[in-house]
Amino acid sequence: MATGTLQVAAEAHDTFPINGTDYVEFWVGNARQASHFYRTAFGFQLVGYRGPETGVRDRASYLLQQGKIRFVLTTAIRADLSPDAERIAEHVQKHGDGVRDIALWVDDARDAFAKAVERGATPERAPEVLRDEGGEIVIGSFKIYGDTVHSLVERRNYRGLFMPGFVAVTPHYAPDEVGLQYVDHCVGNVELGKMNEWVEFYAHVMGFRNLLTFDDKTISTEYSSLMSKVMANGNDRIKFPINEPARGKKKSQIDEYLDFYGGPGVQHLALATDDIIGTVTTLRDRGVEFLSVPTTYYDDLQKRVGTIDEPVGELAALGILVDRDPDGYLLQIFTKPVEDRPTVFYEIIQRKGARSFGAGNFKALFEAIEREQELRGNL
Ligand code: FE2
């Protein structure tokens, strides 16, 4: 198979239908402050809360929303009160703030869970029914790489806000949204030699197909390299690239992540917008820091990607990257890590037909990451 090209032959045969990403849950050290950051900087709206005031003694969770994106930020407040809270505290101690759960919206959570486990998934939590006046949710989960899980969420008999236990909030402080619409893809970093194991997991357990493969030649700079395979479900709403480090002269950015996260985990979430110039302008104004590429990147941009709708000068001023594939083009930009550990970061992406991931930008991008690694003393 050609490197870095879209595969057309391999088809997904989803083990169970997935309607989309239901929510992404982060386990964090201080959910109140993290929610302030995501609201102020990224324009998420605080819509729900669960904690001591709602009868949960050991944890606090903030439900943030923007477009179709739902983030849940959860912290342990009394690790001594329950195994659940203890697990959150241990996770934060080991990983820092990070993604615990990429929850998937399914039609039948019991059936999906049974099929996943039958095909080899390791259960985390057997499906249970949660009820309140809004109806009922069925939710179960299984393990993926590191300490990360996929919850399966069935909400066909639920008309409430989000999930039993959460109460609606309408805060006085509500900075405007920035135009983020949905989760485009979630990327996992795994250890050297483990990428194919997780590719096989998504293929066998979930019925996903291998949409794209990048080898260490595609994704390499003078100093370091990585390998990546993108797994996608049948309707393409779920796309999970899996990265592993490859040997280079210096330390791969994936090795840096694994060292500082304390093992495999989610590296970045790509959030989609249909106005990347507007979205990134606002994010920058609000203090979000992005990786920058040398201005020479823009010198022959149009020669590389052809005609695009956006003024190149505006893209250059913001550092937005462009790439083209047979279906169209895409615009993308990457934040610096959003916590002190060089772990989780965000991609802002606008797709104009393109279905790929910006392979033409990998070199410029990874050189930008290496400059940051160098500054941290980790290259
Ligand atoms: Fe990405």
Boltz pocket constraint, residues with backbone or C-beta under 6 A from the ligand:
constraints:
  - pocket:
      binder: B
      contacts: [[A, 185], [A, 187], [A, 268], [A, 270], [A, 347], [A, 357]]
      max_distance: 6.0
